């Protein structure tokens, strides 16, 4: 067998670095869920969303100022629409994290590609093949395992998680058009710039002044969110999205471990089974879909 060439070694190193970045991003996502739970009973989700975007913008602002060309975009109106949808999805997820088991919410978040497949068929006219149809059906069966409708009814908090996943899919449909001209860096920058004023309006309606400790957690959350965006953006520049996508599942065990350590939550067998079915379904639909070649680094 021939020894790997220098180029092949560089590609392997780049792919390995991309894996490390994606694993770090998944871990930061898990930490984000913990911070939301710690804040949720004292700070309204709209206020959390505002400070998350504000502190995130503060973190990436030096990067934006050094590379002002990234602000050049053909879709400024769509950036505002996308940021508004992002705000809705964040608030829905925050409301879910506040009241439902964190592992259950995380498992349901993986249904976004399932909703995306349905949206691509309905709104973009993509063909629904038999494998994709079976994967969509399997994904929603996995949701039933997680929400357990026969055990005391469906939790409203998990409905919020489903709404968040559906809105996230809508964001990806918009991204399908935008990513043809705007770079990932432009998507990150405009997402934060548009989110801050949009999030401030409803935050003022539900405003309660955070304590210094709460502000500290909000600052950490914003920094983690910005770092997560940069890690995902960098990872996707080093390796294919189809190669990196399975690593996102690390979020679930990371959330389960942290939820146990912080709140004593233990994920039930139904959560793991449902999550496994959902994630397998998302891999199938992502592998067969044209939109799977990219991912929104701000999600």
ZALUM-812298 format. One line per 2 residues: number of its first residue (from 1); their letters; for each residue x, y, z of N, C-alpha, C, O. Coordinates in steps of 0.1 Angstrom, whole numbers. Layout:
% ZALUM-812298
NUM> a> X/Y/Z/X/Y/Z/X/Y/Z/X/Y/Z; ...
//
This chain:
% ZALUM-812298
1> xx> 8/-12/0/0/0/0/9/12/0/18/13/8; 6/22/-9/14/34/-10/12/43/3/1/44/8
3> xx> 23/49/6/23/58/18/14/70/14/14/75/3; 8/76/24/0/88/21/8/99/16/19/102/22
5> xx> 3/107/7/11/118/2/9/130/12/1/129/21; 18/140/9/17/152/18/3/158/18/-2/163/28
7> xx> -3/158/6/-16/164/5/-27/156/12/-35/162/19; -26/143/11/-35/134/19/-34/136/34/-44/136/41
9> xx> -21/137/38/-19/139/53/-25/153/57/-31/154/68; -24/163/49/-30/176/52/-45/175/53/-51/181/62
11> xx> -51/167/44/-66/166/44/-70/158/56/-80/162/62; -62/148/60/-66/141/72/-65/149/85/-74/149/93
13> xx> -55/157/85/-53/166/97/-64/177/97/-70/180/108; -68/182/86/-79/192/85/-92/185/89/-99/191/97
15> xx> -94/173/85/-107/166/88/-107/163/103/-117/165/110; -95/159/109/-95/157/123/-97/169/131/-104/169/142
17> xx> -92/181/127/-94/193/133/-109/197/132/-114/203/142; -115/195/121/-129/197/119/-137/189/129/-147/194/135
19> xx> -133/176/131/-140/168/141/-139/174/155/-149/174/163; -127/178/159/-125/184/172/-134/197/174/-140/199/184
21> xx> -134/205/163/-142/217/164/-157/214/166/-164/220/174; -162/204/158/-176/200/159/-179/194/173/-190/197/178
23> xx> -170/186/179/-173/181/192/-173/192/202/-181/191/212; -164/201/201/-164/213/210/-178/221/209/-183/225/219
25> xx> -182/222/196/-195/230/194/-206/222/200/-215/228/206; -207/209/199/-217/201/205/-217/202/220/-228/203/226
27> xx> -205/203/226/-204/204/241/-209/218/245/-216/219/255; -206/228/237/-210/242/241/-226/243/240/-232/249/248
29> xx> -231/236/230/-246/235/229/-252/229/241/-263/234/246; -246/219/247/-251/212/259/-250/222/271/-259/223/279
31> xx> -239/229/271/-237/239/282/-248/250/281/-253/255/291; -251/254/269/-262/264/267/-275/260/273/-282/268/279
33> xx> -278/247/271/-291/242/277/-291/243/292/-301/246/298; -279/240/298/-278/240/313/-280/255/318/-287/257/327
35> xx> -273/264/311/-274/278/315/-289/283/314/-293/290/322; -296/279/303/-310/283/301/-318/278/313/-326/285/319
37> xx> -316/265/317/-324/260/328/-321/268/341/-330/270/349; -308/271/343/-304/278/355/-311/292/356/-314/298/367
39> xx> -313/298/344/-319/312/343/-334/312/342/-340/322/346; -340/302/336/-353/302/331/-364/306/341/-374/313/337
41> xx> -362/303/353/-373/306/363/-372/320/369/-380/324/377; -361/327/365/-360/341/370/-359/351/359/-363/363/360
43> xx> -355/347/347/-354/356/335/-362/351/324/-362/339/321; -370/360/318/-379/356/307/-372/351/295/-361/356/292
45> xx> -377/341/287/-370/337/275/-366/348/265/-356/347/259; -375/358/264/-372/369/255/-360/377/260/-352/381/252
47> xx> -359/378/273/-347/386/279/-335/378/277/-324/383/274; -336/364/279/-324/356/277/-320/357/262/-308/358/260
49> xx> -329/356/253/-326/357/239/-319/370/235/-309/370/227; -324/381/241/-317/394/238/-303/394/243/-294/398/236
51> xx> -301/391/256/-287/391/261/-278/381/254/-266/384/252; -283/370/250/-275/360/243/-270/366/230/-258/365/226
53> xx> -279/373/222/-275/379/210/-266/391/212/-256/393/205; -269/399/222/-261/411/225/-246/407/229/-237/412/223
55> xx> -245/398/239/-231/394/243/-224/386/231/-212/387/230; -232/379/223/-226/372/212/-220/382/202/-209/380/196
57> xx> -228/393/199/-223/403/190/-211/410/196/-202/413/188; -210/412/209/-199/419/215/-186/410/213/-175/415/210
59> xx> -188/397/214/-177/388/212/-171/388/198/-159/388/196; -180/388/188/-176/387/174/-173/400/168/-168/401/156
61> xx> -177/411/175/-175/425/169/-161/428/164/-159/433/153; -150/424/172/-137/427/167/-134/420/154/-127/425/145
63> xx> -139/407/153/-138/399/140/-145/406/129/-139/407/118; -157/412/131/-164/419/121/-157/431/117/-156/434/105
65> xx> -152/439/126/-145/452/123/-132/449/115/-128/458/107; -125/438/118/-113/435/110/-116/431/96/-108/432/87
67> xx> -128/425/94/-132/420/81/-145/425/77/-155/418/75; -146/438/74/-158/445/71/-164/440/58/-176/442/56
69> xx> -156/434/50/-162/429/37/-172/418/39/-180/416/30; -172/412/51/-181/401/53/-196/407/54/-205/399/53
71> xx> -197/420/56/-210/426/58/-217/428/44/-229/431/44; -210/426/33/-215/428/20/-225/416/17/-221/404/18
73> xx> -237/419/15/-247/408/13/-258/413/3/-261/425/2; -263/403/-4/-274/405/-14/-288/403/-8/-298/405/-14
75> xx> -288/399/5/-301/395/11/-303/402/24/-306/395/34; -302/415/25/-303/421/39/-317/419/44/-319/417/56
77> xx> -328/420/36/-341/418/41/-343/404/46/-349/401/56; -338/394/38/-339/380/43/-331/378/56/-335/369/64
79> xx> -320/385/58/-313/384/70/-322/388/82/-321/381/92; -330/398/80/-339/403/91/-350/392/93/-353/389/105
81> xx> -355/387/82/-365/376/83/-360/364/90/-366/358/99; -348/360/86/-341/349/92/-338/351/107/-340/342/115
83> xx> -334/363/111/-331/366/125/-344/365/133/-344/361/144; -355/370/127/-368/370/134/-372/355/137/-377/352/148
85> xx> -370/347/127/-374/333/129/-364/326/139/-368/318/147; -352/330/139/-342/325/148/-346/329/162/-345/321/172
87> xx> -351/341/164/-356/346/177/-368/337/182/-368/333/193; -377/334/173/-388/325/176/-383/311/180/-388/306/190
89> xx> -374/306/173/-369/292/176/-362/292/189/-363/283/197; -354/302/192/-347/303/205/-356/304/217/-355/296/226
91> xx> -366/312/216/-376/314/227/-383/301/229/-386/297/240; -387/294/218/-394/281/219/-385/271/226/-390/264/235
93> xx> -373/270/222/-363/261/229/-361/265/243/-361/256/252; -360/278/246/-357/282/260/-369/278/269/-368/274/280
95> xx> -381/280/263/-393/277/271/-394/262/273/-398/257/284; -389/254/264/-389/239/265/-379/235/276/-381/227/284
97> xx> -367/241/275/-356/238/285/-360/241/299/-356/235/308; -369/252/300/-373/256/314/-381/246/321/-381/245/333
99> xx> -389/238/313/-400/230/320/-399/215/317/-405/207/324; -391/211/306/-391/197/302/-377/191/305/-367/198/306
101> xx> -376/178/306/-363/171/308/-354/176/296/-358/175/285; -341/180/300/-333/185/290/-329/175/279/-328/179/267
103> xx> -328/163/282/-324/152/272/-336/151/262/-334/149/250; -348/151/267/-360/150/259/-360/162/249/-363/160/237
105> xx> -358/174/253/-358/185/244/-347/184/234/-349/187/222; -335/180/238/-324/179/229/-327/168/218/-324/170/207
107> xx> -333/157/222/-337/147/213/-347/152/202/-345/149/190; -356/160/206/-366/166/197/-360/176/188/-364/178/177
109> xx> -350/183/193/-343/193/184/-337/186/172/-335/193/162; -334/173/173/-328/166/161/-339/164/150/-335/159/139
111> xx> -351/167/152/-361/165/142/-361/177/132/-369/176/122; -353/187/134/-353/198/124/-351/193/110/-358/198/101
113> xx> -341/184/107/-340/180/93/-352/172/88/-354/172/76; -359/166/97/-372/159/93/-382/169/88/-388/167/77
115> xx> -384/179/96/-393/190/91/-387/197/78/-395/201/70; -374/198/77/-368/204/65/-372/196/53/-374/201/42
117> xx> -371/183/54/-374/174/43/-389/176/38/-392/178/26; -398/177/48/-412/179/45/-414/193/38/-421/195/28
119> xx> -407/203/44/-408/217/38/-402/218/24/-407/225/15; -391/210/21/-385/210/8/-394/204/-2/-395/209/-14
121> xx> -402/194/2/-411/188/-7/-423/197/-10/-427/199/-21; -428/203/1/-440/212/0/-437/225/-7/-445/229/-16
123> xx> -426/232/-4/-424/245/-8/-414/246/-20/-415/255/-28; -405/236/-21/-395/237/-31/-397/227/-42/-390/227/-52
125> xx> -407/218/-40/-410/209/-51/-400/197/-52/-400/191/-62; -393/195/-42/-383/183/-42/-391/170/-42/-402/169/-36
127> xx> -385/160/-48/-391/147/-49/-390/139/-36/-380/139/-30; -401/134/-32/-401/126/-20/-400/111/-23/-409/104/-27
129> xx> -387/106/-22/-384/92/-25/-389/83/-14/-392/88/-3; -390/70/-17/-394/61/-7/-385/61/5/-390/61/16
131> xx> -372/60/3/-363/60/15/-365/73/24/-366/72/36; -367/84/18/-369/97/25/-383/97/32/-384/101/43
133> xx> -393/91/25/-406/90/31/-406/81/44/-411/85/54; -399/70/43/-398/61/54/-390/67/65/-393/65/77
135> xx> -380/75/62/-372/81/72/-380/92/79/-379/93/91; -388/99/72/-397/110/78/-406/103/88/-408/107/99
137> xx> -413/92/83/-422/85/92/-415/79/104/-420/80/115; -403/74/102/-395/69/114/-392/80/123/-392/78/136
139> xx> -388/92/118/-385/103/127/-396/107/136/-394/110/147; -408/107/130/-419/111/139/-424/100/148/-429/103/159
141> xx> -421/88/145/-423/77/154/-413/78/166/-417/76/177; -401/82/163/-391/85/173/-396/96/183/-394/96/195
143> xx> -402/106/177/-408/117/185/-418/112/195/-418/116/207; -427/102/190/-437/97/199/-430/89/211/-435/90/222
145> xx> -419/83/209/-412/76/220/-407/87/230/-408/84/242; -403/98/225/-398/109/234/-409/116/242/-408/117/254
147> xx> -420/120/235/-430/127/242/-440/119/249/-447/124/258; -440/105/247/-448/96/254/-462/101/256/-466/103/268
149> xx> -470/103/245/-484/109/247/-493/101/255/-503/106/261; -491/88/257/-500/79/265/-498/80/280/-505/74/288
151> xx> -487/87/284/-484/88/298/-487/102/304/-478/110/306; -500/104/306/-504/117/312/-505/128/302/-506/140/306
153> xx> -506/125/289/-507/136/279/-494/142/275/-484/139/281; -494/149/264/-482/155/259/-478/168/267/-487/176/269
155> xx> -466/168/270/-461/180/278/-461/192/269/-455/192/258; -467/204/273/-466/216/265/-452/220/262/-449/226/251
157> xx> -443/218/271/-429/222/269/-423/215/257/-415/220/250; -426/202/256/-421/194/244/-428/199/231/-422/197/221
159> xx> -440/204/232/-446/210/220/-438/222/216/-436/225/204; -433/230/226/-425/242/223/-412/237/215/-408/243/206
161> xx> -406/226/220/-394/221/213/-397/217/199/-389/219/190; -409/211/196/-413/207/183/-415/220/174/-410/220/163
163> xx> -421/230/180/-422/243/173/-408/249/169/-406/253/158; -399/248/179/-386/253/177/-379/246/165/-372/252/157
165> xx> -381/232/165/-375/224/154/-381/228/141/-374/228/131; -394/230/140/-401/233/128/-396/247/123/-394/248/111
167> xx> -395/256/132/-391/270/128/-376/269/123/-372/276/113; -368/261/130/-354/259/125/-353/254/111/-345/258/103
169> xx> -362/245/108/-363/240/94/-367/251/84/-361/251/73; -376/260/88/-379/271/80/-367/280/77/-365/285/66
171> xx> -359/282/88/-347/290/86/-337/283/76/-331/290/68; -336/270/76/-328/263/67/-333/264/52/-325/265/43
173> xx> -346/265/51/-352/267/37/-348/280/32/-344/282/20; -348/290/40/-344/304/36/-329/304/33/-324/310/24
175> xx> -321/296/42/-307/296/40/-303/289/26/-293/293/20; -311/280/21/-309/274/9/-307/284/-2/-298/282/-11
177> xx> -314/295/-2/-313/305/-12/-301/314/-8/-293/318/-17; -299/318/4/-289/327/8/-275/322/7/-266/330/3
179> xx> -273/309/10/-259/304/10/-253/304/-3/-241/301/-4; -261/306/-14/-255/306/-27/-246/318/-30/-236/317/-38
181> xx> -249/329/-23/-241/341/-25/-234/346/-12/-223/352/-13; -240/344/0/-234/348/12/-225/337/18/-229/326/19
183> xx> -214/341/23/-205/332/30/-210/329/44/-219/336/49; -205/318/50/-209/315/64/-205/326/73/-213/329/83
185> xx> -194/333/71/-190/344/80/-201/355/79/-204/361/89; -206/358/67/-216/368/65/-229/364/72/-236/373/78
187> xx> -233/352/71/-245/347/78/-244/348/93/-253/352/99; -232/345/99/-230/347/113/-231/362/117/-238/365/127
189> xx> -224/370/110/-223/384/113/-237/391/113/-242/397/122; -244/389/102/-257/395/100/-268/389/109/-277/396/114
191> xx> -266/376/113/-276/370/122/-275/378/135/-286/381/141; -264/380/140/-262/387/153/-266/402/152/-273/407/161
193> xx> -262/409/142/-265/423/140/-280/425/140/-285/434/146; -287/416/132/-302/418/131/-309/413/144/-320/418/147
195> xx> -304/403/151/-310/397/162/-311/407/174/-321/407/181; -301/415/176/-300/423/188/-312/433/189/-320/433/199
197> xx> -315/441/178/-327/450/179/-340/443/179/-349/447/185; -340/432/171/-353/424/171/-356/418/184/-368/418/188
199> xx> -346/413/191/-349/407/204/-351/417/215/-358/414/225; -346/429/213/-348/439/224/-363/443/225/-367/446/236
201> xx> -370/444/214/-384/449/214/-393/440/223/-399/445/233; -394/427/221/-402/419/231/-395/417/244/-402/416/254
203> xx> -382/418/245/-375/418/258/-380/429/267/-381/427/279; -382/441/262/-386/452/270/-400/450/275/-403/455/286
205> xx> -408/443/268/-422/440/273/-421/431/285/-429/433/295; -412/421/286/-411/412/297/-399/414/306/-395/405/312
207> xx> -394/427/306/-382/430/312/-382/428/327/-391/433/334; -372/421/332/-368/421/346/-353/423/347/-346/416/339
209> xx> -348/431/355/-334/434/356/-327/422/361/-329/418/373; -318/416/353/-310/405/358/-301/409/369/-296/420/370
211> xx> -298/400/379/-289/402/389/-275/401/383/-273/396/372; -264/406/391/-251/404/385/-247/390/382/-240/387/372
213> xx> -252/380/391/-249/366/388/-256/361/375/-250/354/367; -268/366/373/-275/362/361/-269/368/349/-268/362/338
215> xx> -264/381/350/-258/387/339/-245/380/335/-241/379/324; -238/375/346/-226/367/343/-229/355/335/-222/351/325
217> xx> -240/347/339/-244/336/331/-248/339/317/-245/332/308; -255/350/315/-259/355/302/-247/358/293/-247/355/281
219> xx> -237/364/300/-225/368/292/-218/355/288/-213/354/276; -217/345/297/-211/332/293/-219/326/282/-213/320/272
221> xx> -232/326/283/-240/320/272/-238/327/259/-237/320/249; -238/340/259/-235/347/246/-222/344/240/-220/342/228
223> xx> -211/343/249/-198/340/244/-198/326/239/-192/323/228; -204/317/246/-205/303/241/-212/302/228/-208/295/219
225> xx> -223/310/226/-230/309/214/-222/315/202/-222/309/191; -215/326/204/-206/331/194/-195/321/191/-192/319/179
227> xx> -189/316/201/-178/306/199/-183/294/191/-176/288/183; -195/289/195/-201/278/188/-203/281/173/-199/273/164
229> xx> -208/293/169/-209/297/155/-196/296/148/-195/291/137; -185/302/154/-172/302/148/-166/288/147/-160/285/137
231> xx> -168/279/157/-163/266/156/-170/258/145/-163/251/137; -183/259/143/-190/252/133/-186/258/119/-184/250/110
233> xx> -185/271/118/-181/277/105/-167/272/101/-165/268/90; -158/272/111/-144/267/108/-144/252/105/-137/247/96
235> xx> -152/244/112/-153/230/110/-158/227/96/-152/218/89; -168/234/91/-174/231/78/-164/236/67/-165/232/55
237> xx> -154/244/70/-144/248/61/-133/238/60/-125/238/51; -133/229/69/-122/219/70/-126/205/65/-118/197/61
239> xx> -139/202/66/-144/188/63/-158/189/58/-165/199/60; -163/179/50/-176/179/45/-187/178/56/-185/172/66
241> xx> -198/185/53/-209/185/63/-214/171/65/-218/168/76; -215/163/54/-220/149/56/-211/141/65/-216/132/72
243> xx> -198/144/65/-189/137/74/-190/142/89/-189/134/98; -193/155/91/-194/161/104/-207/159/111/-208/159/123
245> xx> -218/157/102/-231/158/108/-234/148/119/-240/151/129; -229/135/118/-232/126/129/-226/130/143/-231/126/153
247> xx> -216/138/142/-210/143/155/-219/151/163/-217/153/175; -229/157/157/-238/166/164/-246/158/175/-251/163/184
249> xx> -247/144/173/-254/136/182/-247/136/196/-253/132/206; -235/140/196/-227/140/209/-235/150/219/-233/149/231
251> xx> -242/159/213/-250/168/222/-259/161/232/-260/165/243; -265/150/228/-274/143/236/-268/137/249/-272/140/260
253> xx> -257/129/247/-251/124/259/-245/135/268/-244/134/280; -240/145/261/-234/157/269/-245/163/277/-242/166/289
255> xx> -256/166/271/-267/172/279/-272/162/290/-275/167/301; -273/149/287/-278/140/297/-268/140/309/-273/139/320
257> xx> -255/140/307/-245/140/317/-246/152/326/-247/152/338; -247/164/319/-247/177/326/-261/178/334/-261/184/345
259> xx> -272/174/327/-285/175/334/-285/166/347/-291/170/357; -278/155/346/-277/146/359/-269/153/369/-272/153/381
261> xx> -257/159/365/-248/165/375/-254/177/381/-253/180/393; -262/186/373/-267/198/378/-281/197/385/-284/203/395
263> xx> -289/188/379/-303/188/383/-308/174/387/-320/172/391; -299/164/387/-303/150/390/-313/144/380/-319/134/384
265> xx> -314/149/368/-323/143/358/-316/131/352/-304/130/349; -324/120/351/-319/108/344/-328/105/332/-340/104/333
267> xx> -322/105/320/-329/102/308/-334/88/308/-326/79/310; -347/86/305/-353/73/304/-349/65/292/-344/71/282
269> xx> -352/52/291/-349/44/280/-357/49/268/-352/48/256; -369/54/270/-377/59/258/-370/71/251/-371/72/239
271> xx> -364/79/259/-357/90/253/-345/86/244/-344/91/233; -338/76/249/-326/71/241/-331/64/229/-325/66/218
273> xx> -341/56/230/-346/49/219/-352/58/208/-349/58/196; -360/68/213/-366/78/204/-355/86/197/-356/89/185
275> xx> -345/90/205/-334/98/200/-327/91/189/-323/96/179; -324/78/192/-317/70/182/-325/68/169/-319/69/158
277> xx> -338/66/170/-346/65/158/-346/79/150/-345/79/138; -348/90/158/-348/103/152/-335/106/145/-335/111/133
279> xx> -324/103/151/-311/106/146/-308/98/133/-302/103/124; -311/85/134/-309/76/122/-317/82/110/-313/82/99
281> xx> -330/86/113/-338/91/102/-332/104/97/-332/106/84; -327/113/105/-321/125/100/-309/122/92/-306/129/82
283> xx> -301/112/95/-289/109/87/-293/104/73/-287/107/63; -304/96/73/-309/91/60/-314/103/51/-311/103/39
285> xx> -322/111/57/-328/122/48/-317/132/45/-317/138/34; -307/134/54/-296/144/50/-287/138/39/-283/145/31
287> xx> -285/125/40/-276/119/30/-282/119/16/-275/118/6; -295/120/15/-302/119/2/-307/133/-3/-312/134/-14
289> xx> -305/143/5/-311/157/2/-300/166/-4/-288/166/1; -304/174/-13/-294/184/-19/-291/195/-9/-280/200/-10
291> xx> -300/198/0/-297/209/9/-287/205/20/-283/213/28; -284/192/21/-275/187/31/-261/191/30/-252/189/38
293> xx> -257/197/18/-243/200/16/-239/212/24/-227/214/26; -248/219/30/-244/230/39/-252/230/52/-262/224/53
295> xx> -247/238/61/-254/239/74/-253/254/79/-243/260/77; -264/258/85/-264/272/90/-255/272/103/-259/266/113
297> xx> -244/279/103/-236/279/115/-242/286/127/-236/285/138; -253/293/125/-259/301/136/-269/292/143/-275/297/152
299> x> -272/280/139/-282/272/145/-277/263/156/-284/256/163
//
